[in-house]
Amino acid sequence: MNSLVFVLAIVFMVLSFVTLWIMLARKDRGTVSVQAGSRYDLDELSGMAQSLTERIDILESILDAEVPDWRANNEHA
């Protein structure tokens, strides 16, 4: 009878530990950590978006001049 109590106690401790571990792992999964070097201000992101938009416009104008029917050949819609 003592060995049964011992085995049940071990099983209970292991299951408790595993349950606690799973709960803590799920809690950590929901949080997003941002490193100090990867933070951007809204103004910086807006400036980057504007710069990329200008680059795309320039590339499209170059393509329009070099290959006039590139838009018709590459439409996927």
C-alpha positions as CSV (number, residue, x, y, z in Angstrom):
1,M,0.0,0.0,0.0
2,N,2.9,2.4,0.7
3,S,4.3,1.9,-2.7
4,L,1.0,2.7,-4.3
5,V,0.8,6.0,-2.3
6,F,4.4,6.8,-3.3
7,V,3.7,6.2,-7.0
8,L,0.5,8.3,-6.9
9,A,2.4,11.1,-5.2
10,I,5.1,11.0,-7.9
11,V,2.5,11.0,-10.7
12,F,0.6,13.9,-9.1
13,M,3.8,15.9,-8.7
14,V,4.9,15.3,-12.3
15,L,1.4,16.2,-13.7
16,S,1.3,19.3,-11.6
17,F,4.7,20.4,-12.9
18,V,3.8,19.7,-16.5
19,T,0.5,21.6,-16.1
20,L,2.3,24.6,-14.6
21,W,4.9,24.5,-17.3
22,I,2.3,24.4,-20.1
23,M,0.4,27.3,-18.5
24,L,3.5,29.4,-18.3
25,A,4.5,28.6,-21.8
26,R,1.1,29.7,-23.1
27,K,1.3,32.9,-21.1
28,D,4.7,33.8,-22.6
29,R,3.5,33.0,-26.1
30,G,1.0,35.9,-26.1
31,T,3.5,38.6,-25.3
32,V,5.7,40.1,-28.0
33,S,9.1,41.3,-27.0
34,V,10.5,44.3,-28.8
35,Q,14.2,44.7,-28.7
36,A,15.6,48.2,-28.2
37,G,17.3,48.3,-31.6
38,S,14.2,47.4,-33.5
39,R,11.9,50.2,-32.4
40,Y,10.8,52.8,-34.9
41,D,8.8,55.9,-34.4
42,L,5.6,56.4,-36.5
43,D,7.4,59.3,-38.3
44,E,10.3,57.1,-39.3
45,L,8.0,54.4,-40.6
46,S,5.9,57.0,-42.5
47,G,9.2,58.4,-44.0
48,M,10.3,54.9,-45.0
49,A,6.9,54.2,-46.7
50,Q,7.0,57.5,-48.6
51,S,10.6,56.8,-49.7
52,L,9.6,53.3,-50.9
53,T,6.5,54.7,-52.7
54,E,8.8,57.2,-54.6
55,R,11.2,54.4,-55.5
56,I,8.3,52.3,-56.9
57,D,7.1,55.2,-58.9
58,I,10.5,55.8,-60.4
59,L,11.0,52.1,-61.2
60,E,7.5,52.0,-62.9
61,S,8.4,55.1,-65.0
62,I,11.6,53.5,-66.1
63,L,9.7,50.3,-67.0
64,D,7.1,52.3,-68.9
65,A,9.9,54.0,-70.9
66,E,11.8,50.8,-71.6
67,V,9.1,48.2,-71.9
68,P,5.8,49.9,-72.7
69,D,3.5,46.8,-72.4
70,W,5.0,45.4,-69.2
71,R,1.8,46.2,-67.2
72,A,-0.4,44.2,-69.6
73,N,2.0,41.3,-69.6
74,N,2.2,41.1,-65.8
75,E,-1.4,41.6,-64.7
76,H,-2.6,38.8,-62.5
77,A,-6.1,40.0,-61.7
